[in-house]
Amino acid sequence: MEKVQIGRVVEFYSNSCLVEIKEFKIPCKTPKDQDIVVGDFVEIVPLQDSLEVKGKILNKVQRKTSLKRFHRGKKKVFAANVTNIAVLLSPVPLTPKIFIDKWLVLSAAAGIDPLIVVNKIDLTGDEEFKEACNIYESLGIKMFKVSGKSGEGLSDIGRFLENKTTIFVGKSGSGKSTISSKLLGINLKTKELNKSKGVHTTSVSSLYVKDKIEIIDSPGVRDIEIEKFSPDEVLKGFFEIREAALSCKFKNCNHINGVGCNVIDQVSKGNIAESRYNNYISFTKNE
């Protein structure tokens, strides 16, 4: 038996994964008793068979962060040790503000820093798009304005993402794959899967590294459901509402029709965006 080594899960399939140790990528079966996902650090024992080096996963190293979504009524981790969530905001097709707010809730619940990537700046957005840009920029969320098509602004975001592990999320057509591909120097849309590495489905979560940038690509992770999040978890994603709520007259204020509600007062004064307030109420009601 070889010495136990620690590697990083760089590709995850339904029942197997690739673990990278130095320059080697070792196929491993995922243990049924451990929720191994892309981004995990794992202890493995390399095993030699007649065809190739394979590995056996012994343990999972404690995660710094874990991204979870609901699957069949249960929270399921789909990426580990992520430092940043980059949410795409596009004018065409227009990214709904509710999509962005969902991911801000998820990032807050996971303790992961969000950033907004405004893509397609070469296009003229409508008033709703401009309003969305102003709302999230005013919240102090890190924002980058880029053109995935021309490459404008990508050097700035590339420098920011150095020494970080980032997952890009966006609605279909927002340019997620285009931006990720240019930052990594590969074409994620046409990258072929190596079918010889274990048994897996066509939906593969992968961790790509170029220089000091790490990007997790998880196909199918676009919209998310947050109906199982508690009101306190939801509130963490609406930090301006949480701050305003501290000055409500009553601690049990529901921020809907309560007397002395500072949240409603700040909305009426324009200090809290109506869309943010409406999404907050909708999320807490699980609508």
Secondary structure, 3 states (H helix, E strand, C coil): CCCCEEEEEEEECCCEEEEEECCEEEEEECCCCCCCCCCCEEEEEEEECCCCEEEEEEEECCCCCEEEEEECCEEEEEEECCCEEEEEECECCECCHHHHHHHHHHHHHHCCEEEEEECCCCCCCCHHHHHHHHHHHHCCCEEEECCCCCCCCHHHHHHHCECEEEEEECCCCCCHHHHHHHHHCCCCCCCCCCCCCCCCCCCCEEEEEECCEEEEECCCCCCCCCCCCCHHHHHHCCHHHHHHHCCCCCCCCCCCCCCCCHHHHHHHCCCCCHHHHHHHHHHHCCC
